[in-house]
Structure formats: C-alpha cells, structure tokens
Amino acid sequence: MIGSVLAVFCFEWKRSFTWPRMMWWLVLMCFPIFIMGLVRYNALNAISASDRSQEAFLTGWLVLCAWLLFALIPMLVAMLGTLLWTTPAISAELERKSWIYLAVRPHGSLSVVIGKYLTAVTWVFPPAILGLTIAVLLAGLSTWTEVGRVWWTMLRLVLLSVPAYGAIYLLIGVLLPRRAMTFAVAYTLIFELVISFVPAVINKLTVQYRLRSLLVEWCELSLIGPNGRPLSTSLTVIGTEPAWQHVLILMAMSIGLVGLSVVVLKSREFSSSAESET
C-alpha cells in the first residue's frame, strides 16, 4: 500500500514538470509578491516620510500587511492551488479511461487518491512559502522582530490551510466527480468567502474561521476599538477559543476528510463510459 502511494506520488510529481503547470506554479508564487509590492509602492507615494515614521502608522501598516498576506497566501494561494490539483483527482482518470485499470489493482484506487492528495499538498507548499518569504521582506515592516513574527505566523497558517483545503476539495472530487470543479468553486465562494464571515455558529465549520482566529492570536493583532472596548463584530467572526483548539480542529479536519474520502471511494463504483456519455 505504502509503495503504491509513493509510486503514484513520484509519478504525479514527474508529470507536474510541464510548461502549463510550471507557469501556474510561478503565478501562484509571484501574485502575492506583485500585490504586496504594489501596495507598498502606493503607500510610500501617498504618505510623507514624517507620517511614515509615526507609531500609529507603523502599527496600522503592520495590521494591513498581516491581513493582506493572510488574504493572499493562506487564503488565495492555498485554496486555488489545492482546488486545481485535488478536485479532479477522480474525474481526470475517468476522462482518460484509466480508472478501471487502477481500480482492479490491489489498493489501486486508494493509492491514486492518497498519492494525488500528497502531491497536491507538497506542490502548493513551495510557491506559497517562497511567495510568502519574498512578500514579507518586500512589505517594509519597521523591525526584524515584526518581519519574523508575521513570517512565522503565515508559515504556520500555510502548513495548516493547504492540507485542510486539499482534503475538502478531495472529498468533493470523490463525491461529485462529474461536476467536481463547479461544486468546489461554489463551496469556496459560499462557505469560505461568505458564510465564514456570518456571525453565527455555522461559521465555525469553515477553515477561514479557524485561520483568522490563529492570525489574530499569533500575530498579536488588536481587536480593541477606538473607544477602548473590544469590537463585538470582530469577536463573532474570529472567536475567543485558544490557539491549540483551532490547530487541533484543522488537523483533525484534514485527516478526517481524507479518511471520509477513502470510505466513500471504497463504497462507490465509477463507470468511465457512464461519465463520458453524461
């Protein structure tokens, strides 16, 4: 079983070294760098040198950079990269009509799904981490302590978000292989970008809720309003749970959803001819 998974993993990695996929790899890495450089350039042009040295500006700039990097890397790069890789894990084999040959081999279907999941996770990590490192250095934070804190926070969020999103999109691809990309995009827009900001219990089921809470705690971002009181609206979309609880839930979510994908895969039968006709 382990040997088969490693074989699929190595094969998928070798197949990823094509010009279209490498171009996507570069786009995922360079996009956060470009946006951060553009934001910094506009900020330096719009604000005088005396204002940029003020403590209020430095604090606000730290908060802005932290949220911007969060939106660009643990959100955008992690979601887009895993969506493109893990969602078509089954549908791609059905379209190539190779699924029947994989399914009849001992542990063949499981090896393909798990191997592709591991490939997706390890494929997204490098552009996310490289883009993060360059973007943090380009942000122009006031001290190296802030640079290190923001970088270390974002790195941990990437390590948690990529497996979690990969597991979600893998399950969608196993449940709905014929319309996997459509449902994956719909899930992302509805749950991760809308429901995660709804001040209700349902937002705790999203990955974004957990990541935002960890960002605020690890980056030491303030939730105190101008009147000196906590922002109630922020607390409803961020929460007050300890960091270890969010980390544990994200790790359990990644493992549990991959396990659920395996269970669903073992209980279903896919037909290449049926998929091609519909």
C-alpha positions in Angstrom: 0.0 0.0 0.0 2.7 2.5 1.0 4.8 1.6 -2.0 1.9 2.1 -4.3 1.1 5.5 -2.8 4.8 6.5 -3.2 4.7 5.3 -6.8 1.7 7.5 -7.6 3.2 10.4 -5.7 6.5 10.2 -7.7 4.7 9.8 -11.0 2.4 12.8 -10.4 5.3 14.9 -9.4 7.2 14.0 -12.5 4.1 14.7 -14.6 3.8 18.2 -13.0 7.0 19.4 -14.7 5.2 20.7 -17.8 5.2 24.2 -19.0 1.5 24.9 -18.2 1.8 23.6 -14.7 5.1 25.3 -14.1 3.5 28.6 -15.3 0.7 28.1 -12.7 3.4 27.4 -10.1 5.1 30.8 -10.9 1.8 32.6 -11.0 0.9 31.3 -7.5 4.3 32.4 -6.2 4.5 35.8 -7.9 1.0 37.1 -7.4 1.4 37.8 -3.6 4.7 39.4 -4.3 3.3 41.6 -7.0 0.3 42.7 -4.9 2.4 43.4 -1.8 5.0 45.4 -3.9 2.2 47.4 -5.5 0.5 48.2 -2.1 3.8 49.3 -0.6 4.7 51.5 -3.6 1.4 53.3 -3.5 1.6 53.7 0.3 5.0 55.2 0.1 4.0 57.6 -2.6 0.8 58.7 -0.8 2.3 59.2 2.7 5.1 61.6 3.6 8.3 60.5 5.2 7.4 62.2 8.5 4.0 60.4 8.7 5.6 57.0 7.9 7.8 57.3 11.0 4.8 57.8 13.3 3.9 55.0 15.7 0.3 55.0 14.6 1.3 54.5 11.0 3.7 51.7 11.8 1.0 49.9 13.9 -1.6 50.3 11.1 0.9 49.2 8.5 1.7 46.0 10.4 -2.0 45.2 10.7 -2.6 45.9 7.0 0.3 43.8 5.9 -0.7 40.9 8.1 -4.3 40.8 6.8 -3.1 41.4 3.2 -0.6 38.5 3.4 -3.3 36.3 5.0 -5.7 37.0 2.2 -3.1 36.4 -0.5 -1.4 33.3 0.8 -3.3 31.1 3.3 -6.5 32.1 1.5 -5.9 32.6 -2.2 -2.8 30.5 -2.9 -3.8 27.7 -0.7 -7.4 27.5 -2.0 -6.6 28.0 -5.6 -3.6 25.6 -5.7 -5.4 22.7 -3.9 -8.6 23.3 -5.9 -6.7 22.9 -9.2 -4.9 19.8 -8.0 -7.1 17.7 -5.8 -10.6 18.4 -7.1 -10.1 16.5 -10.5 -8.3 13.5 -8.8 -11.1 11.1 -9.9 -12.5 12.9 -12.9 -9.1 13.1 -14.6 -8.7 9.3 -14.5 -12.3 8.8 -15.7 -11.8 11.1 -18.7 -8.6 9.2 -19.6 -10.5 6.0 -19.1 -7.7 4.7 -16.9 -9.8 4.4 -13.7 -11.0 0.8 -14.4 -7.4 -0.4 -14.7 -6.4 1.4 -11.5 -9.4 0.1 -9.6 -8.8 -3.6 -10.3 -5.3 -3.5 -8.9 -4.8 -4.2 -5.1 -5.3 -0.9 -3.3 -5.1 0.8 -6.7 -7.9 3.4 -6.3 -6.8 4.3 -2.7 -3.2 4.7 -3.8 -4.2 7.0 -6.6 -6.4 9.2 -4.4 -3.9 9.4 -1.5 -0.9 9.8 -3.8 -2.6 12.7 -5.6 -3.6 14.3 -2.4 0.0 14.2 -1.1 1.2 15.5 -4.5 -1.2 18.5 -4.3 -0.2 19.4 -0.8 3.5 19.3 -1.5 3.1 21.0 -4.8 1.3 24.0 -3.2 3.7 24.4 -0.3 6.8 25.7 -2.3 5.1 28.6 -4.2 3.2 29.6 -1.0 6.3 29.6 1.2 8.6 31.3 -1.4 5.9 33.9 -2.2 5.4 34.5 1.5 9.1 34.9 2.2 9.7 37.5 -0.6 6.4 39.3 0.1 7.2 39.7 3.8 10.6 41.1 3.0 9.1 43.4 0.5 6.4 44.7 2.9 8.9 47.0 4.6 7.9 46.3 8.2 9.6 48.5 10.8 11.6 45.9 12.7 13.0 42.4 12.0 11.0 41.2 15.0 7.8 42.1 13.2 9.1 40.5 10.0 9.9 37.3 11.9 6.5 37.3 13.7 4.5 37.8 10.6 6.5 35.3 8.5 6.3 32.6 11.2 2.6 33.2 11.7 1.9 33.0 7.9 4.1 29.9 7.6 2.1 28.0 10.2 -1.2 29.1 8.6 0.0 27.8 5.3 1.0 24.5 6.8 -2.5 24.2 8.3 -4.6 25.6 5.4 -3.1 23.7 2.5 -3.9 20.1 3.9 -7.3 21.3 5.1 -8.4 22.7 1.8 -6.9 19.8 -0.1 -8.9 17.4 2.0 -12.1 19.4 1.4 -11.6 19.5 -2.4 -10.6 15.9 -2.5 -13.9 14.9 -0.8 -15.8 17.0 -3.3 -14.0 15.3 -6.2 -14.8 11.9 -4.8 -18.4 12.6 -4.1 -19.2 14.5 -7.3 -16.5 13.7 -9.9 -18.6 14.7 -12.9 -19.1 18.3 -11.6 -16.3 18.5 -9.2 -14.8 21.8 -10.2 -18.2 23.5 -10.3 -19.1 22.4 -6.8 -15.6 23.2 -5.5 -15.8 26.7 -6.7 -19.4 27.1 -5.3 -18.2 25.7 -1.9 -15.3 28.2 -1.9 -17.5 31.2 -2.7 -20.4 30.3 -0.5 -18.8 28.8 2.6 -15.2 30.1 2.8 -15.8 33.6 1.5 -19.4 34.3 2.7 -20.5 32.0 5.5 -17.2 32.2 7.3 -18.0 35.9 8.0 -21.5 35.3 9.2 -21.7 35.9 12.9 -23.3 32.6 13.8 -22.3 29.1 14.9 -22.2 27.9 11.2 -19.1 29.9 10.5 -17.1 27.7 12.9 -17.5 24.9 10.4 -15.2 26.8 7.9 -11.5 26.7 7.6 -11.4 30.5 7.3 -12.8 31.0 10.8 -10.0 28.9 12.3 -7.3 30.6 10.3 -8.5 34.1 11.1 -8.5 33.3 14.8 -5.0 31.9 14.7 -3.8 35.0 12.7 -5.1 37.4 15.3 -3.6 35.5 18.2 -0.2 34.6 16.7 0.3 38.0 15.1 -0.9 39.8 18.2 -3.4 41.9 16.4 -5.6 44.1 18.5 -9.4 43.8 18.5 -9.9 46.9 20.6 -11.9 49.7 19.0 -11.3 53.5 19.3 -13.4 53.6 22.5 -11.2 51.1 24.2 -13.7 48.3 24.1 -13.5 45.0 22.3 -15.1 45.0 18.8 -18.1 42.7 19.2 -18.5 42.2 15.5 -14.9 41.1 15.2 -15.2 38.6 18.1 -18.2 36.9 16.3 -16.2 36.2 13.2 -12.9 35.5 14.9 -13.8 33.9 18.2 -12.1 33.5 21.6 -11.1 29.8 21.5 -7.4 29.0 22.4 -5.0 28.5 19.5 -4.3 24.9 20.3 -8.0 24.1 19.8 -8.1 25.7 16.3 -4.9 23.8 15.4 -6.3 20.5 16.6 -9.6 21.0 14.7 -7.8 21.9 11.5 -5.5 18.8 11.7 -8.5 16.6 12.6 -10.4 18.1 9.7 -7.6 17.3 7.3 -7.2 13.7 8.5 -10.9 13.1 8.9 -11.9 14.4 5.4 -9.2 12.3 3.7 -10.4 9.3 5.6 -14.0 10.0 4.7 -12.9 10.3 1.0 -11.3 6.8 1.3 -14.5 5.4 2.8 -16.7 6.9 0.1 -14.3 5.7 -2.6 -14.5 2.1 -1.3 -18.3 2.1 -1.3 -18.7 3.6 -4.7 -18.3 2.4 -8.3 -17.3 4.7 -11.1 -18.0 4.0 -14.7 -15.9 5.6 -17.4 -18.5 5.0 -20.0 -21.3 6.5 -17.9 -19.2 9.6 -17.2 -18.4 10.1 -20.9 -21.9 9.7 -22.0 -23.3 12.2 -19.5 
